[in-house]
Amino acid sequence: MDFPTFSLTNNSTNEELLIWNFGDGTTSNEENPTYQYTSNGTFNISLGTQLEFCFDLKSEELRSDLLFLPNVITPNSDGSNDCFYIPNDGGAGLSIVNRNGDIVLNSSDYQNHWDAKDVSDGVYYYNLTMLDRIEYKGIIHVLR
């Protein structure tokens, strides 16, 4: 299983120098980095910027937790694995596409309702964004 990937955005302007600190001993000077932790935990992510003699530091605490997501669903109405279930209190965004890149589901408030009844068996790709901005990407097999 993979840990979630964080996509970070620098909203500063005109900085001469910037540095991201991911709170686990790793830093980056990329403008808008993507980062994946290798362990569970709560991390203090900070962005330091400098323009001439002015230095600014912004911090935010983020959680990195493994989330079990199924990689197979069997929508055959037997009550087991009939839909793509995620532990979610609502508000998560979920997009699912087929192997051609056609969108088969796009929901900004996923409620564990995708039962794959309108698609054929095969491999699909998902992009899940939780409320805390943690993003998960993966594949889901539909088998009947």
C-alpha positions as CSV (number, residue, x, y, z in Angstrom):
1,M,0.0,0.0,0.0
2,D,1.1,3.5,-0.7
3,F,1.0,6.5,1.6
4,P,-0.9,9.5,0.3
5,T,0.7,12.0,-1.9
6,F,0.5,15.7,-1.0
7,S,0.4,18.4,-3.7
8,L,1.6,21.7,-2.2
9,T,1.1,25.1,-3.7
10,N,3.2,28.2,-3.1
11,N,0.9,31.3,-3.2
12,S,3.7,33.8,-2.5
13,T,4.7,36.3,-5.1
14,N,8.1,37.8,-6.1
15,E,10.1,35.7,-3.6
16,E,13.8,35.4,-4.3
17,L,14.2,32.3,-2.2
18,L,11.8,29.6,-1.0
19,I,12.2,26.4,1.0
20,W,9.6,23.8,1.9
21,N,10.2,21.7,5.1
22,F,8.0,18.6,5.2
23,G,8.5,18.0,8.9
24,D,10.3,14.7,8.5
25,G,13.8,16.0,7.8
26,T,13.1,16.4,4.1
27,T,13.2,19.8,2.3
28,S,12.6,21.1,-1.2
29,N,13.1,24.3,-3.1
30,E,10.6,23.4,-5.8
31,E,7.9,26.0,-6.4
32,N,4.9,23.6,-6.1
33,P,6.2,20.2,-4.9
34,T,4.5,16.9,-4.6
35,Y,5.5,14.8,-1.6
36,Q,4.8,11.3,-0.3
37,Y,5.6,10.3,3.3
38,T,6.9,6.9,4.1
39,S,5.2,6.5,7.5
40,N,2.1,7.4,9.3
41,G,2.0,10.5,11.4
42,T,1.2,14.2,11.8
43,F,3.7,16.5,10.2
44,N,4.3,20.2,10.4
45,I,4.8,21.4,6.8
46,S,6.2,24.8,6.5
47,L,7.1,27.2,3.6
48,G,9.8,29.8,4.2
49,T,10.1,32.6,1.6
50,Q,12.5,35.6,1.4
51,L,12.3,38.8,-0.6
52,E,15.3,41.1,0.0
53,F,15.5,41.4,3.8
54,C,12.0,40.2,4.6
55,F,11.5,36.6,5.6
56,D,8.1,34.9,5.9
57,L,7.2,31.5,7.3
58,K,3.8,29.7,7.0
59,S,3.1,26.4,8.6
60,E,0.3,23.8,8.5
61,E,-0.1,20.5,10.2
62,L,-1.0,17.6,8.0
63,R,-1.7,13.9,8.7
64,S,-0.3,11.1,6.6
65,D,-2.2,7.9,7.2
66,L,-2.6,4.7,5.2
67,L,-6.1,4.3,3.9
68,F,-7.3,0.9,2.8
69,L,-8.9,1.2,-0.5
70,P,-10.2,-1.8,-2.4
71,N,-8.6,-2.8,-5.7
72,V,-11.4,-5.1,-6.8
73,I,-15.2,-4.8,-6.7
74,T,-17.6,-7.5,-7.6
75,P,-21.0,-5.9,-8.3
76,N,-23.1,-9.0,-8.4
77,S,-25.6,-8.1,-5.6
78,D,-24.3,-10.8,-3.2
79,G,-23.7,-8.1,-0.5
80,S,-19.9,-8.4,-0.6
81,N,-17.7,-5.9,-2.4
82,D,-20.7,-4.7,-4.5
83,C,-19.5,-1.1,-4.6
84,F,-16.3,1.0,-4.3
85,Y,-16.3,1.6,-0.6
86,I,-14.0,4.2,1.1
87,P,-14.0,5.1,4.8
88,N,-15.5,8.5,4.4
89,D,-17.7,10.9,6.2
90,G,-18.7,12.6,3.0
91,G,-17.2,15.4,1.0
92,A,-14.4,13.4,-0.7
93,G,-14.0,14.0,-4.4
94,L,-13.7,10.9,-6.6
95,S,-13.1,10.6,-10.3
96,I,-13.0,7.2,-12.0
97,V,-11.9,6.8,-15.6
98,N,-11.7,3.8,-18.0
99,R,-8.6,2.7,-19.8
100,N,-9.4,5.2,-22.6
101,G,-9.5,8.1,-20.2
102,D,-13.3,8.5,-20.4
103,I,-14.8,9.6,-17.2
104,V,-17.3,7.0,-15.8
105,L,-17.8,8.8,-12.4
106,N,-17.0,12.3,-11.2
107,S,-18.3,13.2,-7.7
108,S,-17.4,16.1,-5.4
109,D,-19.2,14.4,-2.5
110,Y,-18.7,10.7,-2.9
111,Q,-21.1,8.6,-0.7
112,N,-20.0,5.1,-1.5
113,H,-22.5,4.7,-4.3
114,W,-20.4,3.6,-7.3
115,D,-21.6,0.0,-8.1
116,A,-20.1,-0.2,-11.6
117,K,-23.5,-1.3,-13.0
118,D,-23.1,0.9,-16.1
119,V,-19.6,-0.3,-17.0
120,S,-18.1,-3.5,-18.3
121,D,-15.7,-5.7,-16.5
122,G,-12.1,-4.4,-16.6
123,V,-9.6,-2.0,-15.0
124,Y,-10.5,1.5,-14.1
125,Y,-8.3,4.3,-12.6
126,Y,-9.4,6.5,-9.7
127,N,-8.3,9.8,-8.2
128,L,-9.7,10.3,-4.7
129,T,-9.2,13.6,-2.8
130,M,-10.2,13.6,0.9
131,L,-11.4,16.7,2.8
132,D,-8.0,17.2,4.3
133,R,-6.6,17.5,0.8
134,I,-4.8,14.1,0.9
135,E,-4.9,12.6,-2.6
136,Y,-5.0,8.9,-3.4
137,K,-4.6,7.4,-6.9
138,G,-4.9,3.8,-7.9
139,I,-6.7,1.2,-9.9
140,I,-9.9,-0.7,-9.4
141,H,-10.8,-4.0,-11.1
142,V,-14.5,-4.6,-11.9
143,L,-15.2,-8.4,-11.9
144,R,-18.6,-10.0,-12.1
